[in-house]
Amino acid sequence: MNIHRIILGGIKKVVKKKSKKLHEPLLVKNEKKYLSKCIETNYVSYKGKFVEKFEKKLIKYTKSKYAVAVINGTSALHIILKIFKINSLHEVILPTLSFVAVANAIKYCNATPNFVDSEISTLGLDPIKLKKYLIKNTVIKNKQCINKKTGKIIKALIAVHVFGMPCKILELKKICKEFHLLLIEDAAEAIGSFYKGKHLGLFGDASILSFNGNKTITTGGGGAILTNNRNFANIAKHLTTTAKMKHKWEYIHDKIAYNYRMPNINAAVGCAQLENIDRIIKAKRRNFLSYKKIFKSEKNFFLLSESINSKVNYWLITIILKKPDFKTRNSILRYINSKGYEARPIWRPLHKLSIFKGAPRDNLSTSEKIYKSTLNIPSSPILSY
């Protein structure tokens, strides 16, 4: 039980009398003021000024050329895949160690998820194993990457920046170019995370952000598509507003599309959050430094930390046991939660879910080890704000 007490003792020192939750939003600036404006004007759906204002603030903060605000990160991924014409003839590569929404979005398009392994240093896709997998299992024909076993075209790769940590995105980008794959970044958890001075989500062909209630900043429910391609952004905006054509009174729609646009009331909260994001990120980085100082001499586990050339948001503080052990990890989680503090494991690898039983995959041994050894502990910005 020694490791259990050590981890709980560290949590108590950081949390003190503040939030015991895994992650709570910090709503302390203009959120109420902007929400009141929405109510006063009766603009609570997507036809309010805050949606466009939120997009402009996102563009300014991330340095993306275009941003399209939507109802959540899953819908953002779905739209990107639709614009890239992903369908039943295609497979999309993704890490098995990711939130289920990534694979779900692929299935929405009737495509097939193809699972590959992650690495422990970033929890992101392992570029070395990925390249070996592609060399062994694919052939390039007419600038298309064909899975030799299934005959399907592997058209895209979704790189996930787990817990706001940059995966080895430049190495993955190089592999995508070599094997003719589109590169989509799932930066759902990475608002405020940078690699080589560049915001995550700006390295690929398109990317997504999430602003769910438990994210670094929130809009309650919400997400965004980031792109540097003007035409892509225009199509995304059109498809997320039911493909409604401009007209003074007629309802004319030129495509089968989706009601995915972010409501004004959510965007109002997002505007206030973005105005305070620098202080929120600083607080979250102080959380990490506090935990790091407390656990600096620990020999049984380590904290996931940013790599060289990166500056991250430390969305969720992550403990990794040096000896992967499912029973020990679960015992620690039970102990911490029984004391009134929230802690959770990393997601169960997607290939372990029955709904993806028949999906193609590489050897996923590292992801399974990470699953047995990784847990998140209280990380709310209020702890150090």
Summary of the structure (lengths in Angstrom):
residues: 385
radius of gyration: 21.1
end to end distance: 31.8
largest distance: 69.0
contacts: 1380
relative contact order: 0.20
helix: 40%
strand: 20%
